[in-house]
Amino acid sequence: MTRALHWSKLLIGAAITFLLLVAGLVGLLCFERSGERTYYGPHSSILRVGERVAAADSRSGVVQSDPAWDEDSCEPDRPIKVQLDSGEVVSLPRRTLHR
């Protein structure tokens, strides 16, 4: 076996090993984050006071309060106080709002 052939086989082996390690790390990171979702998905996070939101019925406004106690609050019917663009302050269920 010539010296060049020997080195090329070593480099190919090292490259394959490196790619397998990177693929394994990416797979582990994806698997680790797969459990971070909650049952209700996009309706679970806290809406910050002053954050602009839109309701399912095309109304939009600014959040006045969100009674959730943490980022994983999964209650889709919790009332969010929103000041609509018309100036009216209403409580809407979290499931009808999105950022």
Secondary structure, 3 states (H helix, E strand, C coil): CCHHHHHHHHHHHHHHHHHHHHHHHHHHHHHHHHHHCCCCHHHCCCCCCCCEEEECCCCEEEEEECCCCCCCCCCCCCEEEEEECCCCEEEEEHHHEEC
